[in-house]
Amino acid sequence: MNEVVSESIVLAGISKNPKMLFELDGKIGEHDFFHEQHSKLYKLLKHVIVEIQPERVDEFVCLTTANELGLTLNKVEKEALDVALSRNVGKEALVSAAKAVKKASVKRYLNEVLQNEADEILNSEGSVNEMLGGVESRLFDAFTHLGAQQEGELTPISDKVFKYVRGLVGSEPVGLDLGFPNWQRAFGKIRNGSVNGVFARMKQGKSQLALQLAIRAAVFKNIPTLILDTELTEEMQMIRMAAQLAKVPYDLVEEGKWVNTHEYVRRMEEAEKVIAGKPIIYESISGMPIEEVIPIIRRFAMKFNAKPTTTPQALVIYDYIKLPDIGQLSTANEYQILGAITSKLHDEAVRCKLPFFVVGQQNRSGAEEDSITTIADSDKIARDIDSISIIRRKTERELNMDPTDNGSHVLKVLAARNGAGHLGDEYVNLHFDMSCGFMTEGNAFTYDRLQQLRDKVAEQEL
């Protein structure tokens, strides 16, 4: 797997065609040479060409520079340098040899990675998930390392901008529509590679909203949806699903008393038909560190999102971001761990080309103000996820301006990378039946609407 002749040709080629170094550098490097003397000479020639920039690369310049750099060349290395400087190599031969050197280097690298992986597996004492996660992460890192070294030139994109944009005319819609148009527009749409966050104080409806999104995607759009649950049990989530789909109160579903009401029986039977065979997947991840969760996401992506398109083909719901193990506090603060979780989820959304929704808690001040600062480690989260929304009941002031008939709850986008978000008193109305968790979007409450109400109040006062 070593290309001795090709390595020698590369050295000769760049010494005769110094400008070609700038075409090759980044595609190959000194680490790609199998023979140590060739690696050393490539480093020397690169320094001569880039830093010294002589009119002609000759033995005198090379040896002088080697001494200045403290690179002592032995007899074999001097002979290799003499061969390189005396050999005539054209540009085509140089490019061909450089490709051969790179190919041999990749072979050696992959062989080493796989051999090391075999040793890691044999010596692993972790759980199955930890072992699978470790293998996937290390192999993914290896392929990412190689991908970053793929051949390609640095070229301007100026001539491609409008060609690309015009090509989007008539293309498929961007993002997945789950029936919350005003909210989706405000946070920038449910798009591949994005992580959208929904935060709230306790018992405000964030988990019900997450489940509603999962149902709308999997049941009504037939979009494979993975629910990663850190809090509830599968049994409790199934009760919630049935209640939301059938619009039957939670307690009647849980206690089996829905059978006593003819209308509820009809709704439950219809809901059972609707959900049958739909791709909604539930995984309890309670107590699991994020390193064990990532392999689950990757297996889901490989099965259901092998060929991503502009419109998402699958969805991940993470409910909710919290410490998997209180013991982790011995090595880091809570906000650091929560920030690390969102960072890894964002990386995975980009790698798998999937949209994620994550759910999280607001701190106590969330009951008094609508602000990103009410979210633990807000700076870290804002950096690592694409939008931050809050859900809460309307305040008395809001109800006076915008009554319950328009919506009982508020969906407000505090920050968005791809959307306009909401300013000041703006929000989206949400009709929320808390008895069963069913939700629908109401009208957007905007500054225009607020000004209309203020004008109406002013007229009445006159």
N, C-alpha and C positions, 0 to 999 in steps of 0.2 A: 504493500500500500504506500510505498514511497516513490516519488518521481524525481530521481536524482538528476536525470538529464534535463527534465523540464525546469527544475530549480536553477540549474546552471544557465539555461537559456533565458530565464527571467532576469537573472543578474546581468547577463551580457546585454540583453535587450534594453534595460533601463539605463545602462551605462552608455549605450550608443544612441538611445532616444530618450533623453532625460525628461522631456515633457510628458511622455507616456506614463511616468510615475504617478502623475496627478489623475490619470484616467484609471489606474489600477489601485491606487491607495484607497483603502476602505473596502475594496473587494477582496484583496489579499493583504496579509501583514506578515511581520517576522515570525509570528506564532504558527503560520501555515507551512513553514519549511521544516522538513523532516530532519535534515542534517544540520547540526549545530553551527558548522562553519558557514553554511549558506544563510542561516537565520542572522548570524552575526554580520555577514557581509551585506545583507539586504538593509539592515539597520544602519550600517555605515554609509552605503550608497544613498539611502534616503536622506540622511543628515547632510551629506555633501551637496545633493541636488537642491534640497529645500533651503538650507541655511547658507551654504557657501556660494551656491549658484555660479560655478566656474563656467567659462566659455567652453571648456572641454574637460570631461571626466577622465583623468589619467592616473597612473600609479602614484606619482608624486603627491597630487592633491589628496588622494585616498589615504596614503600612509601618514601624511602630515596631520590630516584630520583625525585619524585613528589615535595618534599619539596625544593630540589635544583632548580627545574624549577619554583617554585612559584605556583604549581598546588595544590590547597587545595581540598582534596577529602571529600565530605560530607558522611553521613551515607549510603545513597543509593548507591553512587559510590563505597564505600569501600566494600559493600555487593556484588555488581556486580563484583568487582575485585576478591573477595574471591571465588565466583562461577566460574569465569574463570580459576583461578589458581588450583582449586580442581577438575575440570572436565577433564576426559580423552577423547580426540578427535583425531581420525586418520586423515591422510592426505587426503584421499578421501572425508571424511565428511567435512573437512575444505574447500576444493576446491568447493564442492557442495554448501556449505553455503555462500561462498564468491560470487558465481554467483547469488544466490538468493538476497543477499544484493545489488549487483550492479543492478540487474533487477528492484528491488523496487525503487532504487535511480533514475534510468532513467525514470521510470513511473512518479515519483514526479516531476522531472525536466521538462518533456514534458508537463505535466498537467499545471505547472506554466507558461511555455512559452506560451501555447495556451490561457490561461486565460488572461495573460498580453497583448497578441496580440489582443484579442477581445476588450479590453479596449482601446488600441491604435487606432484601426479602428474606434470605436464609437466616440472617441474624436478628430479624425484627421480633420484638417481644410485645408489641402493641396490639390493639384490637384489629379486627378485620378492616373496619372503617379507617382507622389510623394508617394501616398498611396500604390500603388502596389509595387513600388521600395522598400519602407520601409518594407513591409511585407516579400517580397522575401529575402531581405538582412538579416533581423532578423532571419527568419526561416533557411536560409542557414547557418548563424553563429551558430545557435543552433545545427544543424546536424553536422557541422564541429566540434563543441565542443564535441559532443558525439562520432564522428568518431575517434577523437584523443585518445579516451579512450577505443577503442575496444580491446578485448582480443588478446593476441599475445605475443610470447616470443622473446627475443633478441637472435638471432642465427646468426652464421657466414654464409656468402654467398659464401665463397671460393669454395665450392664443386658444386655450381650452375652456376658459371660464364660461363664455356665452354659448359655446358649442354644447357644453354639458348642460347648462341651464335650459337651452332650447329643447334639448332631448327629454327634459322632464315634462314637457307639454303633452298632455294626454296619458301620462303614466298612472299607475295605480296609486290610490290614496296613501298619504303618509300617516302612519299611526293606526292604532286599533280603536274603533269606536265602541264604547261600552255604554252609551246612552246617557252620558253626562256632558253634553256638548259645550256648555258654558265653562264648566270647570276644566274640561280637557283642553279647551282653547287657552284658558288662562295659564295653565302650567306647562303647555307646550306639547301636548299630545302624548299618547302612550306609544313610544317608538322604541325600536330595537337599540340595545346598548344603553338604555336610560334607567335610572333608579329614581322613582318618585316616592316621596315620603309623606305620610299622613300622621299627624301628631295630635294628641289631645290629653286633657286631664282624665282621670279615671271615670269610667261609666258614661262617657260622652258619645260613644257609638263608633269609635275607630275600628274595632274588630268586626263589628257588624258591616261597616262599609267595605272592609277588606273582603269579607265573605261575599257581600253583594257583587263586588267586582269579579270574584272568582266564578260565581254562579252565572253572571251575564256572559263571561268569556266562554266557559266550558259548556254550559247548558244551552245557551241561546245562540252562541257563535261557533260552537263545536271546536273551540280553541283549547288544546291541551293546557291545563292549568295545574301548577304544583303549589300546594299550600304547605308551607313550612311553619309549624306551630310550636312555639316555645312554652305555651301556657295551658291550653285546654287539652282534653282527651279527644280521641276519635269519636267516641260515643256522644260527647257534648256537641261536637261540630256537626255530627249527623242530625242531631235534634234541631240545631240552628238552621241547617240547610233545608230540612223539611218545613220548618216554620216559615222561613223566608219565601220559599217557593210556593207554598200553599196559602200563605198569609193567614196562618193559624197561630194563636198565642203560644209562646214557648211553653208555659206551664201545662197547657192542655196536651201538647205533643209529648212532653216529658212524662206526664202521668197517664197517658193513654186515654184521656177523657174526650178527645176530639170525636171519638166514635159515637158520642151521645148527641151530636148535632148533625142533622142531615146535610147542611151546607158545608160543614167542615169535612165530612166524609167525602163529598163530591170533590172538594178542592184537593184533598190529600190524594185521592185516586188519580186525579188529573196530573198533579205534580209528580206522582210516581211514574206515570207514562212519559212525562217530559224529560225527566232526569235519566231514564234508563239508557245505559250504554254510553253516557257522555264522559268525555276524558277529564274528569276532575280527580286529581291525585292528592292524597293527604299523607303527610309524614310528620310524626311527632318528633321534634328535635329538642325536647326539654332536657336541659342539663348538658347538651352536646356543645363542645367548643366549635367555633366557626370552621376550624380545620377539618372537622369531620362532616360538616354540612356541605362544604364545597363539592366533594365527590358525588353527593346526591344530586346537586344541581347539574353537574357535568353529565351524569348518566341520563338525566332527564333531557338535557339539551341534545345529546347524541341521538336519543331515540326519537324526539319530537321536533327537533329544529336542525336537522342535518343540512338542509338547504334553505337558509334564511332569505327572505324577500323583503321588499320595502315595508309591506304590511306585516306586522308580527304574526308568526305562526304558532307561538306558544307564550305563556305568561307565568311568572313566578311571584307568589305572594309570601312575604316574610312577616309573620305576626307573632311576637313583636320583638324589637331590639332590646335585649336586657342581658344582664350578666348570666352566662351559662353555669358558672360555678363560683360561689362566693369566695372560694379559695384563691381565685385569681387576684383578689384584692391585695394579696401579700406581695405581688410583684408589680402591680400598676394601680393607678387610681381608676375609679369606676368610669369616669368620663373618657379616659384614655382607651379603655377596653371597648366601650361603646363606639367610639370613633374608629377604632381599628376594625370593628365588625362592618360598619358601613363602607369603609375603604375597601375591604376585601369583596364585599358584595358588588360594589361598583366595578371593580376590576373584572369580576366574573361576568357581570352583565355585558361588558364590552367584549370580553373574550368569546362568550357564547352567543353574542348577538341576540340577546333576549331583553324584553322589558321586565323590570322588577317593580313591585310595590312593597315598600317597607313601612311598618307601623311602629310608632314609638310614643313615649310618654312626655308630656310637658311637666315642668316643675310647678311648684305652688303658685308662682307669679302668673302662670298661664290663666288663672281664674280672673286676673285683674287686667291683663293687657294682651294684645295680639302682637307678639314680637318673636323674632328668631331667638332672642336671648332667653326665652322661656324654655328652650330645649337644651338639654345637657350637651356640653361640648359643641355648641351651635356652630362655631367657626369651622371645626373639622367636618361636621355633617354637611354644612352648606357647601363646602369645597368638594365633597365626595358624592353628593347626590344631586340630581338635576332639578328637583323642585321640592319645596317644603310647603305643605298645606296643613291647616288646622281644621278640626271639626268641633263644634260646640253648640250648646243651646243659645238661642238669641237672648240678649240682655233686655231688660225692661225698656230701656231707651230705644233699642232696635224694634221691639214689638210695637211701640207707640208710632213709629214711622212706617213699619213694614209688618203688618199683623200676621198671626199664625196661619191664616188662610193662604198666604204666599209661601209659607215654609216655617217649620218649627226650629230648624237648626241652620247653622251657618257653615259654609265651606269657603275658606279664605286662603288664597295662595300668597304666602309671605315672600317667597323668592322662587324664581324660575330661570333656568338657563335658556330655554327655548320658547318661553311664552312671556306675555306682558305682566302676569301676576296681578295682584290687586293693590290699590293704593288707599290709604286712610280708611274710610268707612265702607269701601266697596267689598262685596262678597257675592257668593252664589247661594240662593235659597235652597234648602233641602227639606223635603217632606219626609219625615222619619216616624214610622209607626213603631214605637219602642216595644210594643207588646210582642211583635213577631220579627222585628228587625228589618222589615221591608222599607226600601228607600227609593225615592224618585227625585230628580232635580227640578227645582222651580226656576223662576226668572232670576236673572242676574240683577243685583242691586248695585247700580253704578252711580257715579257722580251726577250724571244727567238726571237719573231718577231722584236722587237726593235733592237736587236743585228744584225739581218740579214740586216736591213735597214742601220745601221751604217757601216757594212762591205761593203755594196754596194756603199755607199757614199765614203768610203775610197778608193775603187777600182777606182771609177770615177775620184777622185782627182789625183790618180797616172797616 
